[in-house]
Amino acid sequence: MDKSLLQKQKLRLLAEEEKINKQLQQLKSSDPFSDPDHAIDNASSDTDAREEMGHLAVEAEMEDLQKRLQLIVAALKRIEKGTYGICVKTGKKIPKARLLLVPEADSVVA
């Protein structure tokens, strides 16, 4: 892979990593269960149910973001090792178009 494209991909991945970290921080602060007084409040059952649903939604979104973050970190490591753009399963080159669309891609599409 040409060095110019590799550098652009690295910058994209670093920017996406930073963006996801910010999103994770925002989600943590918006989680109804992040309030330490939550456990001792005397909210009504419908408020408790709403908070529980909000917490579950935040938790699910955070899990998705953390998975993507892991893929991004792994892609950055592959750039450093010189194996970026090579399928981790087959050893074949990942098409450039796929990497431009999904810079954290670690495999070719079957």
DRENFI-464363 format. One record per residue: z negated, y, x negated of N, C-alpha, C, CB in turn; residue in one letter. Coordinates in steps of 0.2 Angstrom, whole numbers, padded with zeros to 4 digits, always signed. Atoms other than C-alpha are relative to their C-alpha. Glycine has a CB too. Example, Ala and Ser with C-alpha at 12.3 -4.5 7.8 and 13.67 -1.06 7.14 Angstrom:
<pts>
+0000-0006-0004-0039-0022-0062+0000+0006-0004-0006+0000+0005a+0001-0006+0004-0036-0005-0068-0003+0005+0004+0007+0002-0002s
</pts>
This chain:
<pts>
+0000-0006-0004+0000+0000+0000+0000+0006-0004-0006+0000+0005m+0000-0006+0004+0004+0017-0007-0006+0004+0000+0006+0004+0002d+0006-0003+0001-0010+0027-0013-0001+0006+0004-0001+0003-0008k+0000-0005-0005-0006+0042-0002-0003-0002+0007+0006+0004+0000s+0001+0003-0007-0007+0032+0014-0008-0003-0001+0005-0005+0002l+0007+0003+0001-0023+0023+0007-0005+0006+0000+0000-0004-0006l+0005-0006+0000-0032+0040+0004+0000+0003+0007+0003+0005-0005q+0000-0003-0006-0027+0046+0021-0004-0005+0005+0007+0001+0003k+0004+0005-0004-0034+0030+0029-0007+0001-0001+0003-0007-0001q+0007-0001+0002-0050+0032+0019-0003+0006+0004+0000+0000-0007k+0003-0006-0003-0052+0050+0025-0001-0001+0008+0005+0006-0001l+0001+0002-0007-0049+0044+0043-0006-0004+0002+0007-0003+0003r+0005+0005-0001-0061+0030+0042-0007+0004-0001+0000-0006-0005l+0006-0004+0002-0074+0042+0034-0002+0005+0006+0000+0004-0006l+0001-0005-0005-0072+0055+0048-0002-0004+0006+0007+0003+0002a+0002+0004-0006-0073+0041+0062-0007-0003-0001+0005-0006+0001e+0007+0003+0002-0089+0034+0053-0005+0006+0002-0001-0002-0007e+0005-0006-0001-0097+0052+0054+0000+0001+0008+0003+0006-0004e+0000-0001-0007-0091+0054+0072-0004-0005+0004+0007+0000+0003k+0004+0006-0003-0099+0037+0077-0007+0001-0001+0003-0007-0002i+0007-0001+0001-0115+0041+0069-0003+0006+0004-0001+0002-0008n+0002-0005-0004-0116+0057+0078-0001-0002+0007+0005+0006+0000k+0000+0002-0007-0112+0049+0095-0007-0005+0000+0006-0004+0001q+0006+0004-0001-0126+0036+0091-0006+0004+0000+0000-0005-0006l+0006-0005-0001-0139+0050+0088+0000+0003+0007+0001+0005-0006q+0000-0003-0007-0134+0058+0104-0002-0005+0005+0007+0003+0002q+0002+0005-0005-0135+0042+0114-0007-0002-0001+0004-0006-0001l+0007+0002+0001-0152+0038+0106-0004+0005+0004-0002+0000-0007k+0004-0005-0003-0159+0055+0112+0001+0000+0007+0002+0007-0003s-0001+0000-0007-0151+0053+0129-0003-0006+0004+0007+0001+0002s+0003+0006-0003-0159+0036+0132-0006+0002+0004-0001-0005-0005d+0006-0002-0004-0172+0038+0146-0006-0003-0003+0001-0002+0007p+0006+0003+0003-0183+0026+0137-0002+0002-0007+0002-0008-0001f+0002-0003+0006-0183+0036+0121-0006+0005+0001+0006+0004-0003s+0006-0004-0001-0197+0047+0129-0006-0004+0000+0001+0004+0007d+0007+0004+0001-0214+0041+0123-0004+0000+0006-0003+0002-0006p+0004+0000-0006-0221+0046+0140+0002-0004+0005-0001+0007+0002d-0004+0004-0005-0209+0035+0149-0005-0006+0003+0006-0003-0002h+0004+0006-0001-0221+0020+0148-0006+0001+0005-0002-0004-0006a+0006-0001-0004-0236+0029+0156+0001+0005+0006-0005+0003-0005i-0001-0005-0006-0228+0040+0169+0000-0004+0007+0007+0003+0000d+0001+0003-0006-0230+0036+0187+0006+0001+0005-0007+0002+0004n-0006-0002-0004-0212+0038+0193+0001-0005+0006+0006+0000-0005a-0002+0004-0005-0206+0031+0209+0004-0006-0002+0003+0003+0006s-0004+0006+0002-0198+0014+0209+0008+0001+0000-0001-0006+0005s-0008-0002+0000-0180+0022+0213+0001+0004-0007+0002+0004+0006d-0001-0003+0007-0183+0033+0197+0000-0005-0005-0006+0006+0000t+0000+0005+0005-0188+0018+0187+0006-0004+0000-0006-0005+0001d-0006+0004-0001-0173+0009+0193+0006+0004-0003+0002-0002+0007a-0005-0005+0003-0162+0024+0188+0000+0000-0007+0000+0007+0003r+0002+0000+0007-0170+0025+0171+0002-0006-0003-0007+0002-0001e-0002+0006+0003-0167+0007+0168+0007-0001+0000-0003-0006+0005e-0007+0000+0000-0149+0008+0173+0003+0004-0006+0003+0002+0007m-0002-0005+0006-0147+0023+0161-0001-0003-0006-0004+0006+0001g+0001+0003+0007-0155+0014+0147+0004-0006-0001-0008-0003+0000h-0005+0006+0002-0144-0002+0149+0007+0003-0001+0000-0004+0007l-0006-0003+0002-0129+0009+0149+0001+0003-0007+0002+0006+0006a+0000-0002+0006-0134+0018+0134+0000-0005-0005-0006+0005-0001v+0001+0006+0005-0139+0002+0125+0007-0004-0001-0005-0005+0003e-0006+0004+0001-0122-0006+0129+0005+0004-0004+0003-0001+0007a-0005-0004+0004-0112+0009+0123-0002+0001-0007+0000+0007+0003e+0003+0000+0007-0123+0010+0107+0002-0007-0003-0007+0001+0000m-0002+0007+0003-0119-0009+0104+0007+0000-0002-0002-0006+0005e-0008+0000+0001-0100-0006+0106+0001+0005-0007+0003+0003+0006d-0001-0004+0005-0101+0009+0094-0003-0003-0007-0004+0007+0001l+0003+0003+0006-0112-0001+0081+0005-0005-0002-0007-0003+0001q-0005+0005+0002-0099-0015+0081+0006+0004-0003+0003-0004+0006k-0006-0004+0003-0085-0002+0078-0002+0003-0007+0003+0005+0005r+0002-0003+0007-0095+0006+0064+0000-0005-0005-0007+0003+0001l+0000+0005+0005-0097-0011+0056+0007-0001-0003-0003-0006+0003q-0007+0001+0002-0078-0013+0056+0002+0005-0005+0004-0001+0006l-0002-0006+0004-0076+0004+0049-0003-0001-0007-0002+0007+0003i+0004+0001+0006-0089+0001+0035+0004-0006-0004-0007-0001+0001v-0004+0006+0003-0080-0016+0031+0007+0003-0003+0000-0006+0004a-0007-0002+0002-0063-0007+0030-0001+0004-0006+0003+0004+0006a+0001-0004+0006-0070+0006+0018-0002-0004-0006-0006+0005+0001l+0002+0004+0006-0077-0008+0007+0007-0003-0003-0005-0005+0002k-0006+0003+0002-0060-0016+0007+0005+0005-0004+0004-0003+0006r-0004-0005+0004-0052+0000+0001-0002+0000-0007-0001+0007+0004i+0003-0001+0007-0064+0001-0013+0002-0007-0004-0008+0000+0000e-0001+0007+0004-0061-0018-0018+0008-0001-0001-0002-0006+0004k-0007+0001+0001-0042-0016-0016+0003-0005+0004+0002-0001-0007g-0002+0005-0004-0040-0028-0002+0002+0003+0007-0005-0005+0001t-0001-0003-0006-0037-0015+0012+0007-0002+0002-0001+0007+0000y-0007+0002-0003-0022-0020+0023+0002-0007-0001+0005+0004-0004g-0002+0007+0001-0023-0038+0019-0005-0004+0005-0002-0003-0007i+0003+0004-0005-0028-0050+0033-0006-0004-0003+0004-0004+0004c+0006+0003+0003-0046-0057+0030+0001-0008+0002-0006+0003+0002v+0000+0007-0002-0041-0073+0039+0006-0004-0003+0001-0001+0007k-0006+0003+0002-0023-0077+0033+0002+0002-0007+0005+0001+0005t-0002-0003+0007-0021-0066+0017+0007+0003+0001+0000-0006-0005g-0006-0003+0000-0005-0059+0024-0001+0008+0001+0004-0003+0007k+0000-0008+0000-0001-0040+0024-0001+0002+0008+0006+0003-0003k+0001-0003-0007-0007-0031+0040+0006+0005+0000-0007+0003+0001i-0005-0005+0000+0008-0021+0046-0003+0007+0000+0004-0001+0007p+0002-0007+0001+0007-0003+0042-0001+0004+0007+0006+0004-0004k+0001-0003-0007+0010+0002+0061-0007-0002+0003+0006-0002+0004a+0007+0002-0002-0006-0008+0065-0005+0004-0003-0001-0008-0001r+0005-0003+0003-0016+0000+0052+0000+0008+0002+0001+0000-0008l+0000-0007-0002-0010+0018+0057-0003+0000+0007+0007+0002+0000l+0002+0000-0007-0015+0013+0075-0008-0001+0000+0003-0004+0005l+0007+0003+0000-0032+0004+0071-0001+0000-0008+0000-0007+0003v+0001+0000+0007-0037+0009+0053-0005-0005-0002-0002+0007-0002p+0006+0005+0002-0052-0003+0053+0003-0007+0001-0006+0001+0004e-0003+0007-0001-0040-0018+0057-0001-0004-0006+0007+0000+0002a+0001+0005+0005-0045-0033+0047+0005-0006+0000-0007-0002-0001d-0004+0006-0001-0032-0045+0053+0007+0002+0003-0003-0005+0005s-0006-0001-0003-0014-0047+0058-0001-0002+0008+0006-0004-0003v+0000+0002-0007-0010-0049+0077+0004-0006+0000+0002+0006+0005v-0004+0007-0001-0005-0067+0081+0005+0000+0005-0005-0005+0002a
</pts>
